Amino acid sequence: MTGVERKTIQRTASDRSYAGHSVHAAPGVHEYAVTLVQAALPQGGRVLEVGAGCGALAMRLKDAGFDVVPTDLEPPHDWITRLDLDHPELTEETRGPFDIVVCVETLEHVENPRQVLRSIRSMLRAGDRLLVSTPNVTHPHSLLKTVLRGAPVFFGPGHYYQPGHITLLPDWMLTEHVRQAGFDQLEVRTAGSMDYSGLRRLVHRVELRLLRLVGLRAHATDGEGICVFVSAVAV
């Protein structure tokens, strides 16, 4: 009997939104990304967003005063430009120059994150910036999930197909990928929280306190630190 091929896809249903666009990131991740872009470009600038999804982060960045070109492999809106960074074919819109490339919660979806980072570097001038994030698989809550079920938070057999999380990138590996792609002045931060509610949220808070008591403390920059952010400068 022939098995049925299952395909990975990029988006899931979401109960949260911004300006009418679904948010497919952990609570606090998009907000913190905007904060980091503002810190990197205090006078404003041109932003290329890679992996724009439904466009919620692009709208946040536009509302913060940035000139944003949102892109995605499978754009859900006509105002989001198609861009495949595994095989980039740049258009007038995506050729740049850009002051910063924002790649938030996207690399876990791609087969070759190093190639994607090299493609991003090729679109930047020396001195331009990169902001990238991915699930923090070394977070204490994620480590506990790995011990209990064999996969960190946001990963596993279900997440492989929906929403298509196929690549685990611990913070040390992500920073090395970024460095090898042609960036330096790397800064690593963590932000974002789990989207739990009700009894599950209460149990999660108790769990985090117990993890801290046994020495597994999450020194998050913002929120619980469930996602890792790396900012860097192109050389």
C-alpha positions as CSV (number, residue, x, y, z in Angstrom):
1,M,0.0,0.0,0.0
2,T,1.4,3.3,-1.0
3,G,1.8,6.0,1.7
4,V,0.2,9.4,1.2
5,E,2.8,12.2,0.9
6,R,2.3,14.9,3.4
7,K,3.6,18.4,2.6
8,T,4.9,21.0,5.0
9,I,3.1,24.3,5.0
10,Q,4.0,27.7,6.5
11,R,1.0,28.9,8.4
12,T,-1.4,27.8,11.2
13,A,-4.6,29.2,12.5
14,S,-4.1,32.0,15.0
15,D,-6.3,33.6,17.6
16,R,-4.1,36.7,17.7
17,S,-3.9,39.5,15.1
18,Y,-2.5,43.0,14.4
19,A,-4.3,45.4,12.2
20,G,-6.4,42.6,10.9
21,H,-3.5,40.3,10.1
22,S,-2.9,37.0,11.9
23,V,0.1,36.7,14.2
24,H,1.9,33.4,13.9
25,A,4.7,34.0,16.4
26,A,4.9,33.7,20.2
27,P,3.4,36.6,22.2
28,G,5.9,39.4,22.5
29,V,8.1,38.3,19.6
30,H,6.9,40.8,17.0
31,E,6.8,43.6,19.5
32,Y,10.4,42.9,20.5
33,A,11.5,42.7,16.9
34,V,10.2,46.2,16.3
35,T,12.1,47.4,19.4
36,L,15.3,46.0,18.0
37,V,14.8,47.5,14.5
38,Q,14.1,50.9,16.1
39,A,17.3,50.6,18.2
40,A,19.3,49.6,15.1
41,L,17.8,52.4,12.9
42,P,16.8,55.2,15.2
43,Q,16.4,57.6,12.2
44,G,14.3,55.1,10.3
45,G,15.2,53.3,7.1
46,R,14.4,50.7,4.5
47,V,13.5,47.2,5.7
48,L,13.3,43.9,3.8
49,E,11.3,41.4,5.7
50,V,11.9,37.8,4.8
51,G,9.1,35.3,5.7
52,A,6.4,37.9,6.2
53,G,3.7,35.3,6.5
54,C,0.3,37.0,6.9
55,G,1.9,40.5,7.2
56,A,1.4,41.3,10.9
57,L,5.1,42.2,11.6
58,A,5.3,44.2,8.3
59,M,2.3,46.3,9.5
60,R,3.9,46.8,12.9
61,L,7.1,48.0,11.2
62,K,5.2,50.3,8.8
63,D,3.3,51.8,11.7
64,A,6.6,52.4,13.5
65,G,7.7,54.6,10.5
66,F,9.8,52.2,8.4
67,D,9.8,51.7,4.7
68,V,9.1,48.0,4.5
69,V,9.2,45.5,1.6
70,P,7.6,42.3,2.9
71,T,8.4,39.0,1.2
72,D,7.4,35.4,1.5
73,L,7.8,32.1,-0.3
74,E,4.0,31.8,-0.6
75,P,2.6,35.3,-0.2
76,P,-1.0,35.3,1.0
77,H,-1.6,38.9,-0.1
78,D,-0.7,40.7,-3.3
79,W,1.2,43.4,-1.4
80,I,3.7,40.8,-0.2
81,T,6.3,40.0,-2.8
82,R,7.3,36.4,-3.6
83,L,10.9,35.7,-2.7
84,D,12.6,32.3,-2.6
85,L,16.0,32.7,-0.9
86,D,17.0,29.1,-1.7
87,H,17.0,30.3,-5.3
88,P,16.7,34.1,-5.3
89,E,15.6,35.9,-8.4
90,L,15.7,39.5,-7.3
91,T,13.3,42.0,-8.8
92,E,13.4,45.8,-8.8
93,E,11.5,45.7,-5.5
94,T,13.7,43.2,-3.7
95,R,17.1,44.2,-5.1
96,G,17.6,46.9,-2.5
97,P,19.6,48.5,-1.1
98,F,18.1,47.9,2.4
99,D,19.3,49.1,5.7
100,I,18.3,45.9,7.5
101,V,16.9,42.5,6.7
102,V,14.4,41.1,9.2
103,C,14.0,37.4,9.3
104,V,11.8,36.6,12.3
105,E,10.7,33.0,13.0
106,T,11.5,31.8,9.5
107,L,14.7,29.8,9.5
108,E,13.1,26.9,11.3
109,H,11.0,26.5,8.1
110,V,13.8,26.3,5.6
111,E,15.9,23.3,4.5
112,N,19.2,25.2,4.3
113,P,19.4,28.1,6.7
114,R,23.1,28.7,5.9
115,Q,22.2,29.2,2.2
116,V,19.3,31.5,3.2
117,L,21.7,33.6,5.4
118,R,24.2,33.8,2.5
119,S,21.5,35.0,0.2
120,I,20.5,37.6,2.7
121,R,24.1,38.8,3.0
122,S,24.3,39.2,-0.8
123,M,21.5,41.7,-0.7
124,L,23.2,43.9,1.8
125,R,26.0,46.4,1.7
126,A,28.9,46.3,4.2
127,G,27.6,48.0,7.4
128,D,23.9,47.1,6.8
129,R,22.2,45.0,9.4
130,L,20.5,41.7,10.0
131,L,17.9,40.7,12.6
132,V,17.0,37.0,12.7
133,S,15.1,34.9,15.2
134,T,14.1,31.3,15.8
135,P,12.6,29.2,18.6
136,N,14.9,29.0,21.6
137,V,15.4,25.2,21.9
138,T,17.7,25.7,24.9
139,H,15.1,27.5,27.0
140,P,14.4,25.5,30.2
141,H,10.8,24.9,29.2
142,S,12.0,23.6,25.8
143,L,14.6,21.4,27.4
144,L,12.0,19.8,29.7
145,K,9.8,19.1,26.7
146,T,12.7,17.5,25.0
147,V,13.3,15.2,28.0
148,L,9.6,14.3,28.4
149,R,8.6,13.8,24.7
150,G,11.8,13.8,22.7
151,A,11.3,17.2,21.0
152,P,11.6,20.9,22.1
153,V,8.7,23.4,22.1
154,F,7.5,24.3,18.6
155,F,9.0,21.1,17.2
156,G,8.0,17.4,16.9
157,P,6.0,15.1,14.5
158,G,3.0,17.4,14.4
159,H,5.0,20.7,14.0
160,Y,7.0,19.1,11.1
161,Y,4.0,19.3,8.8
162,Q,2.0,22.1,10.4
163,P,3.4,24.8,10.5
164,G,6.4,23.2,8.8
165,H,9.1,23.5,11.5
166,I,11.8,21.3,10.0
167,T,15.1,22.8,11.2
168,L,16.3,23.1,14.9
169,L,18.8,25.9,15.4
170,P,20.2,26.2,19.0
171,D,21.6,29.7,19.7
172,W,25.2,28.6,19.3
173,M,24.5,27.2,15.8
174,L,22.5,30.1,14.7
175,T,25.2,32.6,15.7
176,E,27.8,30.5,13.8
177,H,25.6,30.3,10.7
178,V,25.3,34.1,10.8
179,R,29.0,34.6,11.3
180,Q,29.9,32.3,8.5
181,A,27.4,34.0,6.2
182,G,29.5,37.2,6.4
183,F,28.4,39.1,9.5
184,D,30.1,40.3,12.6
185,Q,29.2,42.4,15.7
186,L,26.7,39.7,16.7
187,E,24.4,40.2,19.7
188,V,22.2,37.5,21.1
189,R,19.0,38.1,23.0
190,T,15.9,36.1,24.0
191,A,12.3,37.2,24.1
192,G,8.7,36.0,23.7
193,S,6.5,33.9,25.9
194,M,4.4,30.8,25.6
195,D,0.8,31.3,24.5
196,Y,-0.8,29.4,27.3
197,S,-4.1,30.3,29.1
198,G,-6.2,29.0,32.0
199,L,-5.0,26.0,34.0
200,R,-2.2,25.3,31.5
201,R,-0.8,28.8,32.0
202,L,-0.8,28.3,35.8
203,V,0.9,24.9,35.5
204,H,3.5,26.5,33.2
205,R,4.3,29.3,35.7
206,V,4.7,26.6,38.5
207,E,7.0,24.7,36.1
208,L,9.2,27.7,35.4
209,R,9.6,28.4,39.2
210,L,10.6,24.8,39.8
211,L,13.1,24.9,37.0
212,R,14.7,28.0,38.5
213,L,14.9,26.3,41.9
214,V,16.9,23.4,40.4
215,G,19.3,25.9,38.7
216,L,17.8,26.0,35.2
217,R,17.2,29.8,35.0
218,A,16.0,31.6,31.9
219,H,17.8,34.9,31.8
220,A,15.4,36.4,29.2
221,T,15.9,39.9,27.7
222,D,12.2,40.3,27.3
223,G,9.3,38.0,28.4
224,E,10.2,34.4,29.0
225,G,12.8,34.2,26.3
226,I,11.1,31.4,24.3
227,C,12.7,32.6,21.1
228,V,16.3,33.6,20.4
229,F,17.2,36.8,18.5
230,V,20.6,37.5,16.7
231,S,21.4,40.9,15.4
232,A,24.5,41.4,13.3
233,V,26.3,43.8,10.8
234,A,27.3,42.8,7.3
235,V,31.1,42.9,6.6
